[in-house]
Amino acid sequence: MPFDIASREELEHSWKYLDRKGPAPRTAFDVHREIEKGLPAKMLASFRAALVELPDRTWAEILAISVSQLKRLKGAERPLSSGVSSQLVLFALLLTRAEDVFGGREAALDWMRGEQMALDGQRPIDLLDTFIGAALVDRVLRQIDYGVYL
C-alpha cells in the first residue's frame, strides 16, 4: 500500500496551515530537508490556531507525543523534532486532501472525526499517528475522490 507523495500543488495548499514565511517547498525533497532540520515550533502554534476545535489530546495523538510534551512545545524557541515535524506535515497534507475531497475544512474535519466503515470503523484522525494508518486514510480519500470508494 504505497503512500502517494504530494504534488507541488498539494504542498503549496497544505503549507498554508503552517504559516511559513516565504514560498512553500517546491518538491517533496525540499519538505524532507525541512523536516530533517525540524520545523519552527511557531508552525505548530499556527496550525493549532487554525484548528482550535481540536483538543490537546487529539493534537498529541496526531503528533504521536504526550499531552504534557505538547504543552511544553507551546512557545518553544527550539525547532520541533523531526518526528513531530513529520507528523505535522503529514496531517497538513491529509487535511488538505480531505478538504479537496469534501469541499472544505468543516466537512473534512467532520469526516476525519467520524467513524469510517472503510477504515474498519475507526476515525481517520485516530490513525494519523503511524505511517500505515496515514497511508490507509490517504487510500480511502483517494478512493472517494476517484469514485471507487468500496
Backbone hydrogen bonds in HBPLUS format (Angstrom, degrees):
<---DONOR---> <-ACCEPTOR-->    atom                        ^
c    i                          cat <-CA-CA->   ^        H-A-AA   ^      H-
h    n   atom  resd res      DA  || num        DHA   H-A  angle D-A-AA Bond
n    s   type  num  typ     dist DA aas  dist angle  dist       angle   num
A0011-LEU N   A0007-SER O   2.93 MM   4  6.23 156.1  1.98 153.1 160.3     1
A0012-GLU N   A0008-ARG O   2.96 MM   4  6.23 165.3  1.99 154.5 157.3     2
A0013-HIS N   A0009-GLU O   2.96 MM   4  6.15 162.7  1.99 149.3 154.4     3
A0014-SER N   A0010-GLU O   2.87 MM   4  5.94 163.1  1.90 150.2 154.6     4
A0015-TRP N   A0011-LEU O   2.97 MM   4  5.96 142.2  2.12 144.3 154.2     5
A0017-TYR N   A0014-SER O   3.21 MM   3  6.06 153.5  2.29 121.2 125.2     6
A0018-LEU N   A0015-TRP O   2.95 MM   3  5.27 140.7  2.10 106.3 117.8     7
A0019-ASP N   A0016-LYS O   3.35 MM   3  5.45 163.8  2.38 103.5 108.2     8
A0030-ASP N   A0027-THR O   3.11 MM   3  5.19 122.8  2.46  95.6 109.3     9
A0031-VAL N   A0027-THR O   3.20 MM   4  6.62 154.3  2.27 145.0 151.6    10
A0032-HIS N   A0028-ALA O   2.89 MM   4  6.15 156.9  1.94 146.1 152.7    11
A0033-ARG N   A0029-PHE O   2.97 MM   4  6.27 156.9  2.03 147.8 152.8    12
A0034-GLU N   A0030-ASP O   2.99 MM   4  6.29 156.9  2.04 148.2 154.6    13
A0035-ILE N   A0031-VAL O   2.88 MM   4  6.14 159.1  1.92 156.1 161.7    14
A0036-GLU N   A0032-HIS O   2.91 MM   4  6.18 161.0  1.95 151.7 156.9    15
A0037-LYS N   A0033-ARG O   3.08 MM   4  6.32 154.1  2.15 146.8 152.8    16
A0038-GLY N   A0034-GLU O   3.02 MM   4  6.16 136.1  2.22 137.6 150.0    17
A0038-GLY N   A0035-ILE O   3.00 MM   3  4.90 123.9  2.32  93.8 109.3    18
A0080-LEU N   A0039-LEU O   2.73 MM  41  5.40 171.9  1.74 167.5 164.6    19
A0043-MET N   A0040-PRO O   2.97 MM   3  5.69 156.6  2.02 118.7 125.3    20
A0044-LEU N   A0041-ALA O   3.06 MM   3  5.40 126.2  2.36 105.6 118.0    21
A0045-ALA N   A0041-ALA O   3.20 MM   4  6.61 159.6  2.25 148.5 154.2    22
A0046-SER N   A0042-LYS O   2.88 MM   4  6.04 153.3  1.95 142.8 149.6    23
A0047-PHE N   A0043-MET O   3.01 MM   4  6.19 160.6  2.05 145.6 150.4    24
A0048-ARG N   A0044-LEU O   2.89 MM   4  6.09 166.2  1.91 156.2 160.0    25
A0049-ALA N   A0045-ALA O   2.96 MM   4  6.10 149.6  2.05 141.9 150.3    26
A0050-ALA N   A0046-SER O   3.09 MM   4  6.37 139.9  2.26 140.4 150.7    27
A0050-ALA N   A0047-PHE O   3.10 MM   3  5.13 125.5  2.41  95.2 109.3    28
A0051-LEU N   A0047-PHE O   3.16 MM   4  6.45 128.1  2.44 139.3 153.0    29
A0051-LEU N   A0048-ARG O   3.11 MM   3  5.05 136.9  2.31  94.6 106.9    30
A0054-LEU N   A0051-LEU O   3.08 MM   3  5.94 172.6  2.09 126.1 128.5    31
A0058-THR N   A0055-PRO O   3.04 MM   3  5.44 121.5  2.40 107.4 120.9    32
A0059-TRP N   A0055-PRO O   3.12 MM   4  6.53 163.9  2.15 156.9 161.4    33
A0060-ALA N   A0056-ASP O   2.83 MM   4  6.05 164.7  1.85 159.3 163.7    34
A0061-GLU N   A0057-ARG O   3.00 MM   4  6.22 155.9  2.06 144.3 150.5    35
A0062-ILE N   A0058-THR O   2.92 MM   4  6.18 162.8  1.95 155.5 159.9    36
A0063-LEU N   A0059-TRP O   2.94 MM   4  6.14 158.4  1.99 152.6 158.3    37
A0064-ALA N   A0060-ALA O   2.90 MM   4  5.88 107.8  2.43 135.3 152.6    38
A0065-ILE N   A0060-ALA O   2.96 MM   5  5.09 168.5  1.97 146.3 149.4    39
A0064-ALA N   A0061-GLU O   3.15 MM   3  4.92 151.5  2.24  96.3 105.0    40
A0070-LEU N   A0066-SER O   2.98 MM   4  6.29 156.0  2.04 147.5 154.4    41
A0071-LYS N   A0067-VAL O   2.95 MM   4  6.24 157.0  2.00 150.5 156.0    42
A0072-ARG N   A0068-SER O   3.09 MM   4  6.33 147.2  2.20 141.5 149.9    43
A0073-LEU N   A0069-GLN O   3.18 MM   4  6.49 132.1  2.42 141.0 153.2    44
A0073-LEU N   A0070-LEU O   3.07 MM   3  5.23 136.1  2.27  99.5 111.8    45
A0074-LYS N   A0071-LYS O   3.23 MM   3  5.43 149.8  2.33 102.0 110.4    46
A0076-ALA N   A0073-LEU O   3.04 MM   3  5.05 168.6  2.05 122.2 120.6    47
A0085-SER N   A0081-SER O   2.87 MM   4  6.01 163.8  1.90 152.6 158.1    48
A0086-SER N   A0082-SER O   2.87 MM   4  5.91 154.1  1.93 140.9 147.6    49
A0087-GLN N   A0083-GLY O   3.06 MM   4  6.32 161.5  2.10 146.7 151.2    50
A0088-LEU N   A0084-VAL O   2.90 MM   4  6.07 155.4  1.96 150.7 157.7    51
A0089-VAL N   A0085-SER O   3.01 MM   4  6.25 164.6  2.03 152.9 155.9    52
A0090-LEU N   A0086-SER O   2.91 MM   4  6.06 160.7  1.95 149.3 155.6    53
A0091-PHE N   A0087-GLN O   2.93 MM   4  6.11 159.6  1.98 147.5 152.3    54
A0092-ALA N   A0088-LEU O   3.01 MM   4  6.26 161.9  2.04 147.5 152.7    55
A0093-LEU N   A0089-VAL O   2.88 MM   4  6.13 160.2  1.92 154.3 159.3    56
A0094-LEU N   A0090-LEU O   2.94 MM   4  6.17 167.1  1.95 153.3 156.7    57
A0095-LEU N   A0091-PHE O   2.81 MM   4  5.88 159.8  1.85 154.0 159.8    58
A0096-THR N   A0092-ALA O   3.00 MM   4  6.05 157.8  2.05 142.2 148.6    59
A0097-ARG N   A0093-LEU O   2.92 MM   4  6.15 154.9  1.98 145.4 152.7    60
A0098-ALA N   A0094-LEU O   2.88 MM   4  6.08 158.0  1.93 145.0 150.9    61
A0099-GLU N   A0095-LEU O   2.83 MM   4  6.09 151.4  1.91 147.3 155.6    62
A0100-ASP N   A0096-THR O   3.02 MM   4  6.31 155.9  2.08 148.2 153.8    63
A0101-VAL N   A0097-ARG O   3.00 MM   4  6.30 153.5  2.08 146.7 154.3    64
A0102-PHE N   A0098-ALA O   2.83 MM   4  5.95 164.6  1.86 155.3 159.0    65
A0103-GLY N   A0099-GLU O   2.72 MM   4  5.35 122.7  2.04 141.2 150.3    66
A0104-GLY N   A0099-GLU O   3.05 MM   5  4.52 124.3  2.37 121.5 129.7    67
A0108-ALA N   A0104-GLY O   2.99 MM   4  6.10 153.0  2.07 145.1 153.7    68
A0109-LEU N   A0105-ARG O   2.81 MM   4  6.01 163.9  1.83 159.4 162.3    69
A0110-ASP N   A0106-GLU O   2.91 MM   4  6.13 155.3  1.97 146.4 153.9    70
A0111-TRP N   A0107-ALA O   3.00 MM   4  6.22 158.7  2.04 146.3 151.3    71
A0112-MET N   A0108-ALA O   2.85 MM   4  6.12 159.6  1.90 148.3 154.8    72
A0113-ARG N   A0109-LEU O   2.89 MM   4  6.01 144.2  2.02 147.3 155.3    73
A0114-GLY N   A0111-TRP O   3.22 MM   3  5.17 154.6  2.29 100.4 108.0    74
A0125-ILE N   A0112-MET O   2.93 MM  13  5.12 164.9  1.95 145.2 140.2    75
A0116-GLN N   A0122-GLN O   2.98 MM   6  5.67 162.3  2.02 130.4 132.8    76
A0119-LEU N   A0116-GLN O   2.89 MM   3  5.29 152.7  1.96 111.1 120.2    77
A0121-GLY N   A0116-GLN O   2.88 MM   5  4.82 136.1  2.08 134.0 134.7    78
A0120-ASP N   A0117-MET O   3.14 MM   3  5.27 132.2  2.38 123.2 117.4    79
A0122-GLN N   A0119-LEU O   3.04 MM   3  5.46 163.0  2.07 113.2 118.7    80
A0126-ASP N   A0123-ARG O   2.93 MM   3  5.41 142.1  2.08 114.1 124.8    81
A0127-LEU N   A0124-PRO O   2.94 MM   3  5.27 156.2  2.00 111.7 119.5    82
A0134-ALA N   A0130-THR O   2.97 MM   4  6.19 162.2  2.00 151.3 156.2    83
A0135-ALA N   A0131-PHE O   2.87 MM   4  6.10 152.7  1.94 147.9 156.1    84
A0136-LEU N   A0132-ILE O   2.92 MM   4  6.20 149.3  2.01 148.1 156.3    85
A0137-VAL N   A0133-GLY O   3.03 MM   4  6.35 157.5  2.08 149.2 154.8    86
A0138-ASP N   A0134-ALA O   2.87 MM   4  6.10 162.4  1.90 150.4 155.6    87
A0139-ARG N   A0135-ALA O   2.88 MM   4  6.05 156.7  1.93 145.2 151.5    88
A0140-VAL N   A0136-LEU O   3.05 MM   4  6.33 162.0  2.09 150.9 154.6    89
A0141-LEU N   A0137-VAL O   2.96 MM   4  6.21 163.9  1.98 154.4 159.2    90
A0142-ARG N   A0138-ASP O   2.94 MM   4  6.17 158.7  1.99 151.0 156.7    91
A0143-GLN N   A0139-ARG O   2.90 MM   4  6.15 152.2  1.98 146.6 154.9    92
A0144-ILE N   A0140-VAL O   2.92 MM   4  6.17 160.4  1.96 153.9 158.4    93
A0145-ASP N   A0141-LEU O   2.90 MM   4  6.08 163.1  1.92 147.5 152.9    94
A0146-TYR N   A0142-ARG O   2.85 MM   4  5.99 155.3  1.91 148.1 154.1    95
A0148-VAL N   A0143-GLN O   2.79 MM   5  4.89 146.9  1.90 150.9 152.0    96
A0147-GLY N   A0144-ILE O   3.11 MM   3  5.07 153.4  2.19  99.9 108.1    97
